[in-house]
Amino acid sequence: MTDLLIEVWQDDEGRQSMGPVIEFNDVRHPPKAILVHSFRARSWVEAQHMYDLWCGVDSILPDNAFDEPFTLAEREVQDEYLQRRITRV
């Protein structure tokens, strides 16, 4: 099991998106979006719980939500992308 870098981006209308740092997600950010938070998580459920905690809201996921840990392959893809990433931060 490994963890991934997760980022929260906010557009100029206040809408947020949260997900792992990968090229697919980066190209989907609106031009005026800004990075507002980042953290590491070991799975999607953990990421959602951490995001909800950061937002100050109760988790939207049940405690028994199906979860699958991020894989080493996903971490390798992220690490490779981070080496060549150009960010607007």
Secondary structure, DSSP 8 states (H G I E B T S, - for coil): ---EEEEEEE-TTS-EEEEE--HHHHTTS-TT-EEEEEEEESBHHHHHHHHHHHHTS--SS-TT----B--HHHHHHHHHHHHH-----
